C-alpha cells in the first residue's frame, strides 16, 4: 500500500507566518549571540515555544527576555558620579607652566 497523497507542511513556514522567529533570527533581533540565547532557553528559563524539538520565539517572548536581562540603575553609583562631576567643575584649572 502506498501512503495517501497528503501535502507536506513546512512547520517553519507556518511558524514564521504566525509571527514566530527561530533562535538565530531572535538572537539577531536581541543583539546577542546564538549560543547565549540557546543557553538561556535551555538552562535559564527564557520564554519560548517548542514545536517538536525546535524552539520558536514570538515578539512577546523577545520583549520579555529584554525585560529579564535589564539591569536596574544603581543609585549609589549615580550619586557618586554626580558628586565627582560637580566637585571637578568647581576646582580651578592648573596654570600652564
N, C-alpha and C positions, 0 to 999 in steps of 0.2 A: 504494500500500500504506500502511496505517496502522501506527502504532507499536504494539507489543504493550502490553497493559494491565499495566504493572508499577507497583507502588506507589512513589511518590516518597519518598525517605528524607531527612529533615532531619538533616544532619551535626551541626548544633549541638545538637539534641536527643539524639543518640547520644553525643556527647562529654560533655555535662552529666550524662547518666545514668551514664557511666563515671567521674565524679568530676573532670572537667576544667573549667577556667574560661576564659572568654575574657579577653583582656588588660584590658578595662575592669573586670571583676569582680575580677581578680587585683590590679590597682592599688589598688582599694578595700581589699582584704584586706591588702595590704602597707602601706597608709597612704602611698602615694606617688602621683605624678602619672602619668597615662596616657602622656604623651609621654616622660617619663623612663624608664618601663618599656619602651616600644617602642624607644627608642634602645639600651637595654641588650640587648634581644632581637636587634636588627638589627646593632649595631656592636660590642658588648662581650661577646658570647658567653654571655649568660644562658641557662640551660637552658630548653627548651620543646619542644613537639611541633608539627610542621607537618602539616596536612591540606589539601593543595592550596595555596592562597595564604593560608589562615587559620592563626593561631597559637593554641595552647591550652597552658594551664599546669596541671599536676597539683599536688596538695598537696606532693608531694616537691620539685617544681620551685620552688614558692614558699618552702619551707623552705630550700632550697639558696641561693636568691637572698638571703634574710635572712642566711645564714651568710657569703656572699661579701661583703656590704656591712657586715658587723660590723667595727667599729674597735676594735682591742685597746687596753687601758689603757696609758697612758704612765707608766711607773714614776717618771720624773724629776718629772713634774707632781704625782703623788700625794705624793711625798716633800716637794716644795716646799709643797704645801698643808698637810701635817702640820706642817712647821716653822713656817709662818705662823700657824696656828691655836693651836699650843702657845705660841708666843712672845707672841702678843697676849693670851692668857689670863693670863700672868704679869705683864704690865705693870700698874702701878696706874692706876686711873681718874683723870682730871683733876678737880680740885676745881672746883665751880661758883663762878663769880665773883660 
